Amino acid sequence: MDNLSDTLKKLKITAVDRTEDSLEGCLDCLLQALAQNNMETSEKIQGSGILQLFASLLIPQSSCTAKVANIIAEVAKNEFMRIPCVDAGLISPLVQLLNSKDQEVLLQTGRALGNICYDSHEGRSAVDQAGGAQIVIDHLRSLCSITDPANEKLLTVFCGMLMNYSNENDSLQAQLINMGVIPTLVKLLGIHCQNAALTEMCLVAFGNLAELESSKEQFASTNIAEELVKLFKKQIEHDKREMIFEVLAPLAENDAIKLQLVEAGLVECLLETVQEKVDSEKEEDIAELKTASDLMVLLLLGDESMQKLFEGGKGNVFQRVLSWIPSNNHQLQLAGALAIANFARNDGNCIHMVDNGIVEKLMDLLDRHVEDGNVTVQHAALSALRNLAIPVVNKAKMLSAGVTEAVLKFLKSEMPPVQFKLLGTLRMLIDAQEAAEQLGKNVKLVERLVEWCEAKDHAGVMGESNRLLSALIRHSKSKDVIKTIVQSGGIKHLVTMATSEHVIMQNEALVALALIAALELGTAEKDLESAKLVQILHRLLADERSAPEIKYNSMVLICALMGSESLHKEVQDLAFLDVVSKLRSHENKSVAQQASLTEQRLTVAS
């Protein structure tokens, strides 16, 4: 270290005199000291004030330039040295050196800038202001096709520099994307796929850039899908495959890229991975199985890619995914059920799947998860059943297959995601009067619905419970169902639902309440009073923002309430005639006609 102090003193003198030979000796001595103890040597360099001198030594025509840049690259490995390097004014001369024709100078300069940028806002900002990124991208473009080892090393350093420059910084990543870095990196990957270090660097860069929405369009215009699938097929090591997965996942969120990946043969690779890893108990294999099956499900989220893989329900991929459902592996059961839910996104597919026994497979799966079951599997299987129940022709088939009974086993679930899908599935199934009546008389179900109508922490569960209560009345038109709902305390929730911010829910509530008033007014009278229904209807009719169908159904309901003495009195007290008579001139004909009828009814009744 004494030698080091002498060297630093000597360097100060020679740096001013610029005697190349003695300068080179000093620089070699520094590099040697850094190799032995980087941190301590860096501290000494910082303390000596020599950094400022380095700026004047970074000149293109000097034979020592590469060594100076190398020293800066070495000291900048230490976090505490990055800001001092910026403050010493080293960035601008380093960026100038990027225009050098000397390969060694370029290599060491790329390293120096890359290390200064690593996790350093100040470093990145200085490189940005000096315009370093564009020069590096231009180099990558012009050197892209040269495959000798020295050039590949330089390309790797430049890729690393851009990565450190933009890592976790959205605006700098966007800048690189605008400069056209993506097509260049994809081309690099294609040409240099035999070079492990460069390939790895490209993958990490892709992983960073792919998180940005603006990158997807550029990626979609390249052959990235083909290159990644080609690379994936060659990889045996878990770490390398994991790196490719980390790029594939964000890219596969884009529909155009989903289709490209399917066409490039990614699905076959994923199915093969699942096949290889399914029986392994090794942690890394379990992780890879999860990633591969999750990615498979993601590819099915695109309409075109999903339909291509469905192949009319005869496709190899569809059949393979189907075989995951009865498997003993929870991850595969989950992926299988989610895949079916994704295939079930149009009527044709749904009808084909129901006709070919998929419902029974899903019910068997649910059966295996009733007691202490896997919540994610329950949720996925219920999602699939809900989607399958959308086409009208499927409803009766699914009811006769026993889907409602299978679903009702999960009434005791305390998991909101499961509750939400359970409710959605039942609501899809009960278009038929018989089914609605059967479920509407099920006291346990109705009581649970009323309880969930108060699940204020889970708006989805609350909304679906209200909608199912209303649907049970609307589709059954049954006095027994209404009595069950009144006895379970459901009326107040339907009245509250009439004030929902969603017109569709308001409307469903008003129609259900009109049926209650028409069929069982005596039973529901007290509950309708205490829920302040008449006041709410007055508010809906007086509010100019209420949709025409809301005004129409509110007036129908007013007329139906006149059969109750106490509710009739409330209507009279609130001067409904004023509000209703104004609606006679409403632009919507149905509203205007109903206003006339309601006015007559109110006049006669008073």
C-alpha positions in Angstrom: 0.0 0.0 0.0 3.0 2.3 0.5 3.9 1.6 -3.1 0.4 2.6 -4.0 0.8 6.0 -2.3 4.0 6.5 -4.2 2.3 5.5 -7.4 -0.5 7.9 -6.9 1.9 10.8 -6.2 3.9 9.8 -9.3 0.8 9.6 -11.4 -0.2 13.1 -10.5 3.1 14.4 -11.9 3.2 12.2 -15.0 -0.4 12.9 -15.7 0.5 16.6 -16.1 3.7 15.9 -18.0 2.1 13.1 -20.1 5.2 11.0 -20.4 3.6 7.9 -21.8 6.1 5.3 -20.5 6.1 6.3 -16.9 2.3 6.9 -17.1 1.8 3.4 -18.3 3.9 2.0 -15.5 1.8 3.9 -12.9 -1.5 2.7 -14.5 -0.2 -1.0 -14.5 0.7 -0.6 -10.9 -2.8 0.7 -10.1 -4.5 -2.1 -12.0 -2.4 -4.6 -10.1 -3.4 -3.0 -6.7 -7.1 -3.1 -7.7 -6.8 -6.8 -8.6 -5.4 -7.5 -5.2 -7.8 -5.4 -3.1 -10.3 -3.4 -5.1 -12.1 -1.7 -2.3 -9.1 -0.5 -0.3 -7.3 0.7 -3.5 -10.5 2.5 -4.7 -10.7 4.3 -1.3 -7.1 5.5 -1.7 -7.7 6.6 -5.3 -10.7 8.6 -4.1 -8.8 10.2 -1.2 -5.9 11.2 -3.5 -8.0 13.3 -5.8 -6.6 11.6 -8.8 -10.0 10.9 -10.3 -10.3 14.5 -11.6 -7.0 13.9 -13.5 -8.4 10.8 -15.3 -10.7 13.1 -17.3 -7.8 14.7 -19.0 -6.2 11.3 -19.7 -9.2 9.9 -21.5 -8.1 11.1 -25.0 -8.6 9.0 -28.1 -5.0 9.3 -29.5 -3.2 8.2 -26.3 -1.9 4.6 -25.9 -2.9 4.7 -22.2 -6.6 5.4 -22.7 -7.8 1.8 -22.5 -5.9 1.3 -19.2 -7.4 4.5 -17.7 -10.9 3.4 -18.8 -10.1 -0.1 -17.3 -9.2 1.5 -13.9 -12.4 3.5 -13.9 -14.4 0.3 -14.7 -12.7 -1.4 -11.8 -13.2 1.4 -9.2 -16.8 1.8 -10.3 -17.5 -1.8 -9.1 -17.8 -0.1 -5.7 -21.0 1.7 -5.0 -19.3 4.5 -3.1 -17.2 5.3 -6.2 -20.0 5.9 -8.7 -21.0 9.4 -7.8 -17.4 10.5 -7.4 -16.7 9.3 -10.9 -19.7 11.4 -12.1 -18.5 14.4 -10.0 -15.0 14.1 -11.4 -16.4 14.8 -14.9 -15.5 11.4 -16.3 -18.8 10.6 -18.1 -18.5 13.1 -21.0 -14.9 12.0 -22.1 -15.9 8.4 -21.7 -18.9 8.9 -23.9 -16.7 10.6 -26.5 -14.4 7.5 -26.4 -17.4 5.5 -27.7 -16.6 7.0 -31.1 -13.1 5.3 -31.0 -12.2 2.7 -33.6 -10.0 0.8 -31.1 -11.7 -2.4 -29.9 -9.9 -2.5 -26.5 -10.8 1.2 -25.8 -14.4 0.5 -26.7 -14.5 -2.6 -24.5 -13.1 -0.8 -21.4 -15.2 2.3 -22.0 -18.3 0.2 -22.2 -17.4 -1.5 -18.9 -16.6 1.8 -17.2 -19.9 3.4 -18.2 -21.9 0.2 -17.4 -20.4 0.0 -13.9 -21.0 3.7 -13.2 -24.6 3.3 -14.2 -25.2 0.2 -12.1 -27.9 1.1 -9.6 -26.9 4.8 -9.8 -29.4 7.5 -10.7 -26.6 10.1 -11.0 -24.5 7.8 -13.3 -27.5 7.1 -15.6 -28.5 10.7 -15.7 -25.0 11.8 -16.7 -24.8 9.1 -19.5 -28.3 10.2 -20.7 -27.3 13.8 -20.9 -24.1 12.9 -22.8 -26.0 10.9 -25.3 -24.2 7.6 -24.6 -27.1 5.2 -25.2 -27.6 6.1 -28.9 -23.9 5.6 -29.7 -23.9 2.2 -28.0 -27.1 1.1 -29.9 -25.5 2.2 -33.2 -22.4 0.1 -32.4 -24.7 -2.9 -31.6 -26.3 -2.5 -35.0 -23.1 -2.1 -37.0 -21.3 -5.0 -35.2 -24.3 -7.3 -35.0 -23.3 -9.7 -37.7 -19.6 -10.2 -36.8 -19.2 -13.5 -34.9 -15.5 -13.5 -33.8 -14.9 -14.0 -30.0 -13.5 -10.5 -29.5 -16.5 -8.8 -31.1 -18.9 -11.0 -29.2 -17.2 -10.0 -26.0 -17.6 -6.3 -26.9 -21.3 -6.9 -27.8 -21.9 -8.5 -24.5 -20.3 -5.5 -22.6 -22.4 -3.1 -24.6 -25.6 -5.1 -23.9 -24.7 -5.1 -20.2 -24.1 -1.4 -20.2 -27.5 -0.7 -21.7 -29.1 -3.0 -19.2 -27.4 -1.2 -16.2 -28.3 2.1 -17.8 -32.0 1.3 -18.0 -32.7 -1.3 -15.3 -36.0 -0.6 -13.4 -36.1 2.9 -15.0 -39.2 3.2 -17.1 -38.3 6.4 -18.8 -34.8 5.2 -19.9 -36.3 1.9 -21.0 -38.8 3.8 -23.1 -36.0 5.9 -24.5 -34.1 2.7 -25.6 -37.3 1.3 -27.2 -37.8 4.6 -29.1 -34.2 4.3 -30.3 -35.1 0.9 -31.8 -33.0 -1.3 -29.5 -35.5 -4.2 -29.6 -35.1 -5.3 -33.2 -31.4 -5.0 -32.8 -31.3 -7.2 -29.7 -33.6 -9.8 -31.3 -31.2 -9.9 -34.3 -28.3 -10.3 -31.9 -30.0 -13.3 -30.2 -30.6 -15.0 -33.6 -27.0 -14.6 -34.8 -25.1 -15.2 -31.6 -27.3 -18.0 -30.0 -24.2 -20.1 -29.5 -22.6 -17.6 -27.3 -23.9 -18.2 -23.7 -22.8 -14.9 -22.2 -24.3 -12.7 -24.9 -27.5 -14.8 -25.1 -27.9 -14.4 -21.3 -27.4 -10.7 -21.6 -30.0 -10.4 -24.3 -32.5 -12.4 -22.3 -32.0 -10.2 -19.2 -32.4 -7.1 -21.4 -35.6 -8.5 -22.9 -36.9 -9.4 -19.5 -36.5 -5.7 -18.4 -37.9 -4.2 -21.6 -40.9 -6.6 -21.9 -42.4 -5.3 -18.7 -43.1 -2.0 -20.5 -46.4 -1.9 -22.5 -44.8 0.2 -25.2 -42.3 -2.6 -26.0 -44.9 -5.2 -26.9 -45.7 -3.7 -30.3 -42.0 -3.6 -31.3 -41.5 -7.1 -30.1 -44.5 -8.2 -32.1 -42.9 -6.8 -35.3 -39.8 -9.0 -34.8 -39.3 -12.8 -34.9 -38.7 -12.9 -31.1 -41.2 -15.7 -30.7 -39.3 -18.0 -33.1 -35.9 -17.1 -31.6 -37.1 -17.8 -28.0 -38.7 -21.1 -28.9 -35.6 -22.2 -30.8 -33.5 -21.2 -27.8 -35.8 -23.0 -25.3 -35.6 -26.2 -27.3 -31.8 -26.2 -26.9 -31.7 -25.6 -23.2 -31.3 -28.3 -20.7 -30.2 -26.3 -17.6 -33.0 -25.2 -15.3 -31.6 -21.7 -14.8 -31.4 -21.0 -18.5 -34.9 -22.2 -19.1 -36.1 -20.1 -16.2 -34.5 -17.0 -17.8 -36.4 -17.7 -21.1 -39.6 -18.2 -19.1 -39.1 -14.8 -17.5 -39.1 -13.2 -20.9 -42.0 -15.3 -22.3 -44.4 -14.5 -19.5 -44.6 -10.7 -20.0 -44.4 -11.1 -23.8 -47.3 -13.6 -23.8 -49.6 -11.0 -22.3 -49.8 -9.5 -25.8 -52.4 -11.2 -28.1 -50.3 -10.8 -31.3 -47.3 -12.4 -29.6 -49.4 -15.1 -28.1 -50.4 -16.2 -31.6 -46.7 -16.0 -32.8 -45.6 -18.1 -29.9 -48.3 -20.7 -30.6 -47.2 -20.8 -34.3 -43.6 -21.0 -33.3 -44.3 -24.3 -31.4 -44.1 -23.1 -27.8 -47.1 -25.1 -26.8 -45.4 -28.4 -27.7 -42.4 -27.4 -25.7 -44.6 -26.6 -22.7 -46.5 -29.8 -22.9 -43.2 -31.7 -23.1 -41.9 -29.8 -20.0 -45.0 -30.7 -18.1 -44.7 -34.4 -19.2 -41.0 -34.5 -18.1 -41.5 -32.8 -14.7 -44.9 -34.1 -13.5 -43.6 -36.9 -11.3 -40.5 -35.1 -10.0 -40.3 -34.0 -6.4 -37.3 -31.7 -7.0 -38.1 -28.2 -6.1 -36.8 -26.7 -9.3 -38.8 -29.2 -11.4 -42.0 -28.4 -9.5 -41.3 -24.7 -10.1 -40.7 -25.3 -13.8 -43.9 -27.4 -14.1 -45.9 -24.5 -12.5 -44.3 -21.9 -14.9 -44.9 -24.1 -18.0 -48.5 -24.8 -17.1 -49.2 -21.2 -16.1 -47.8 -20.0 -19.4 -50.0 -22.5 -21.3 -53.1 -21.0 -19.6 -51.8 -17.5 -20.5 -51.5 -18.4 -24.2 -55.2 -19.5 -24.1 -56.3 -16.0 -23.1 -55.9 -14.7 -26.6 -59.0 -15.4 -28.8 -57.0 -16.4 -31.9 -54.4 -18.4 -30.1 -57.1 -20.2 -28.0 -59.2 -21.0 -31.1 -56.2 -22.3 -33.0 -55.3 -24.7 -30.1 -59.0 -25.8 -29.7 -59.1 -27.1 -33.2 -62.8 -27.9 -32.9 -62.2 -29.8 -29.7 -60.2 -32.4 -31.6 -56.8 -30.8 -31.2 -53.9 -32.6 -29.5 -53.3 -29.6 -27.2 -56.9 -29.5 -26.0 -56.9 -33.3 -25.3 -53.6 -33.1 -23.4 -54.9 -30.2 -21.2 -58.1 -32.2 -20.6 -56.0 -35.0 -19.2 -54.5 -32.7 -16.6 -57.9 -32.4 -14.8 -58.1 -36.0 -13.4 -54.3 -35.8 -12.5 -53.2 -36.0 -8.9 -51.0 -32.9 -9.2 -52.8 -29.8 -7.8 -50.9 -27.5 -10.2 -52.0 -29.5 -13.2 -55.6 -29.7 -12.0 -55.5 -25.9 -11.6 -54.0 -25.3 -15.0 -56.4 -27.8 -16.6 -59.5 -26.1 -15.1 -58.2 -22.6 -16.0 -57.5 -23.8 -19.5 -61.1 -25.1 -19.9 -62.4 -21.8 -18.6 -60.3 -20.1 -21.3 -61.5 -22.5 -24.0 -65.1 -21.8 -22.8 -65.1 -18.2 -24.2 -67.5 -18.7 -27.1 -70.8 -20.6 -27.4 -69.5 -23.1 -30.0 -66.6 -24.3 -27.8 -68.9 -24.4 -24.7 -71.5 -26.5 -26.5 -68.9 -28.9 -27.9 -67.3 -29.4 -24.4 -70.6 -29.9 -22.6 -71.6 -32.5 -25.2 -68.3 -34.3 -24.7 -68.5 -34.8 -21.0 -66.3 -32.0 -19.7 -68.9 -31.1 -17.0 -68.5 -34.5 -15.3 -64.7 -34.2 -15.3 -65.0 -30.8 -13.6 -67.5 -32.1 -11.0 -65.3 -35.0 -10.2 -62.5 -32.5 -9.7 -64.6 -30.3 -7.4 -65.6 -33.4 -5.4 -62.0 -34.1 -4.7 -61.7 -30.6 -3.2 -64.8 -30.3 -1.0 -63.2 -31.1 2.4 -60.1 -29.0 3.1 -59.7 -28.5 -0.6 -57.3 -26.4 -2.6 -59.0 -23.0 -2.9 -57.3 -22.1 -6.2 -58.5 -25.4 -7.8 -62.1 -24.8 -6.5 -62.1 -21.3 -7.9 -60.8 -22.4 -11.3 -63.2 -25.4 -11.7 -66.2 -23.1 -10.7 -64.9 -20.5 -13.3 -65.0 -23.1 -16.0 -68.5 -24.3 -15.0 -69.8 -20.7 -15.0 -68.4 -20.1 -18.5 -69.8 -23.4 -19.8 -73.3 -22.4 -18.4 -73.6 -19.3 -20.6 -75.0 -20.8 -23.8 -78.8 -21.4 -23.3 -78.6 -24.9 -24.7 -76.1 -25.9 -22.1 -78.1 -24.9 -19.0 -80.6 -27.8 -19.0 -77.9 -30.3 -19.7 -75.7 -29.0 -16.9 -78.7 -29.0 -14.5 -79.6 -32.6 -15.3 -75.9 -33.5 -14.8 -76.2 -32.3 -11.2 -74.1 -29.2 -11.4 -76.1 -27.2 -8.9 -75.7 -30.0 -6.3 -72.0 -30.1 -6.9 -71.7 -26.4 -6.6 -73.9 -26.1 -3.4 -71.3 -28.3 -1.6 -69.2 -25.1 -1.4 -71.8 -22.9 0.3 -69.8 -23.2 3.5 -66.7 -21.8 1.9 -65.3 -18.7 3.7 -63.1 -17.8 0.7 -64.5 -14.8 -1.2 -63.1 -15.8 -4.6 -64.8 -19.2 -4.3 -68.0 -17.6 -3.1 -68.0 -15.2 -6.1 -67.6 -18.0 -8.7 -70.2 -20.2 -6.9 -72.7 -17.4 -7.1 -71.9 -16.6 -10.7 -72.3 -20.3 -11.7 -75.7 -20.6 -10.0 -76.9 -17.4 -11.5 -76.0 -18.6 -15.0 -77.9 -21.9 -14.5 -81.2 -20.7 -13.2 -82.9 -19.3 -16.3 -85.3 -22.2 -16.2 -88.3 -21.7 -13.9 -88.0 -25.2 -12.3 -84.4 -24.7 -11.4 -85.0 -21.3 -9.9 -87.9 -22.6 -7.9 -85.9 -25.5 -6.5 -83.0 -23.3 -5.5 -85.2 -20.5 -4.2 -86.8 -22.8 -1.7 -83.5 -24.0 -0.5 -83.4 -22.2 2.9 -79.7 -22.9 3.5 -78.8 -21.3 0.2 -81.1 -18.3 0.7 -79.8 -17.7 4.2 -76.3 -17.7 3.0 -77.1 -15.3 0.2 -78.7 -12.9 2.6 -75.5 -13.1 4.8 -73.3 -12.5 1.7 -75.4 -9.5 0.7 -73.7 -7.8 3.7 -70.2 -8.7 2.7 -69.1 -5.0 2.4 -65.4 -6.0 2.2 -66.1 -8.0 -0.9 -68.1 -5.9 -3.4 -68.1 -8.8 -6.0 -69.6 -11.3 -3.6 -72.1 -8.7 -2.3 -73.2 -7.8 -5.9 -73.5 -11.4 -7.1 -75.5 -12.4 -4.0 -78.0 -9.6 -4.6 -78.3 -10.5 -8.3 -78.9 -14.2 -7.5 -81.6 -13.3 -4.9 -83.3 -11.2 -7.6 -82.9 -13.9 -10.3 -84.5 -16.6 -8.1 -87.6 -14.5 -7.9 -87.6 -13.3 -11.5 -87.1 -16.7 -13.0 -89.3 -18.8 -10.6 -92.2 -16.3 -10.2 -93.0 -18.5 -7.2 -94.9 -17.5 -4.0 -92.9 -20.1 -2.0 -89.6 -18.7 -3.2 -90.7 -15.2 -2.2 -91.8 -16.4 1.3 -88.4 -18.1 1.8 -86.6 -14.9 0.9 -88.9 -12.8 3.1 -88.4 -15.2 6.1 -84.6 -15.1 5.6 -84.5 -11.3 5.7 -83.7 -10.8 2.0 -86.2 -8.0 1.2 -84.1 -5.1 2.5 -81.2 -6.1 0.3 -83.4 -6.1 -2.8 -84.6 -2.6 -1.9 -81.0 -1.4 -1.4 -80.1 -3.1 -4.7 -82.6 -0.8 -6.4 -80.3 2.1 -5.5 -77.2 0.5 -7.1 -74.9 2.5 -9.3 -75.3 -0.1 -12.0 -78.5 0.3 -14.0 -78.7 -3.5 -14.8 -78.7 -4.3 -11.0 -81.3 -1.5 -10.3 -83.6 -2.9 -12.9 -83.2 -6.6 -11.8 -84.1 -5.4 -8.3 -87.2 -3.4 -9.4 -88.6 -6.3 -11.5 -88.1 -8.7 -8.5 -89.8 -6.3 -6.1 -92.7 -5.8 -8.6 -93.2 -9.6 -8.6 -93.1 -9.7 -4.8 -95.7 -6.9 -4.7 -97.9 -8.7 -7.2 -97.6 -12.2 -5.7 -97.0 -11.9 -1.9 -97.5 -8.3 -0.9 -99.1 -9.2 2.5 -96.1 -11.3 3.5 -93.5 -8.7 2.4 -95.4 -5.5 3.4 -93.6 -4.8 6.8 -90.1 -5.5 5.3 -90.8 -3.2 2.4 -92.0 -0.4 4.8 -89.0 -0.7 7.1 -86.6 -0.7 4.0 -88.2 2.6 3.0 -89.0 1.4 -0.5 -91.6 4.1 -1.2 -89.2 6.9 -0.4 -86.5 5.3 -2.6 -89.0 5.0 -5.5 -89.9 8.7 -5.1 -86.2 9.6 -5.3 -85.7 7.4 -8.4 -88.6 9.0 -10.2 -87.7 12.6 -9.3 -84.0 12.1 -10.3 -83.4 13.3 -13.8 -80.4 11.0 -14.1 -82.5 7.8 -13.7 -82.5 5.7 -16.9 -85.9 5.4 -18.7 -86.3 1.7 -17.7 -85.7 2.5 -14.1 -88.5 5.2 -14.2 -90.8 2.7 -16.0 -90.2 -0.1 -13.6 -90.5 2.2 -10.5 -94.0 3.3 -11.7 -95.0 -0.4 -12.3 -93.9 -1.1 -8.8 -95.8 1.9 -7.3 -99.0 0.6 -8.9 -98.4 -2.9 -7.5 -97.9 -1.4 -4.0 -101.3 0.2 -3.9 -102.8 -3.0 -2.7 -101.3 -2.5 0.7 -103.0 0.0 3.0 -99.9 1.2 4.8 -97.7 1.5 1.6 -100.6 3.2 -0.2 -100.7 5.8 2.6 -97.0 6.4 2.2 -97.4 6.9 -1.5 -100.2 9.5 -0.9 -98.1 11.3 1.8 -95.2 11.8 -0.6 -97.1 13.6 -3.4 -96.2 11.1 -6.1 -98.8 12.7 -8.5 -96.6 15.7 -9.0 -93.5 13.6 -10.0 -95.5 11.2 -12.2 -97.5 13.8 -14.1 -94.3 15.4 -15.2 -93.2 12.1 -16.7 -96.3 12.1 -19.1 -94.3 14.2 -21.5 -91.1 12.1 -21.2 -89.3 11.5 -24.5 -89.4 7.8 -24.0 -92.9 6.5 -25.1 -93.0 3.6 -22.7 -92.2 5.9 -19.8 -94.8 8.5 -20.9 -97.5 5.8 -21.3 -96.7 4.2 -17.9 -96.9 7.7 -16.4 -100.4 8.2 -17.7 -101.5 4.8 -16.3 -99.8 5.4 -13.0 -101.4 8.9 -12.7 -104.9 7.3 -13.3 -104.2 4.7 -10.7 -103.0 7.2 -8.1 -106.0 9.5 -8.8 -108.5 6.7 -8.5 -106.8 5.4 -5.3 -106.8 8.8 -3.6 
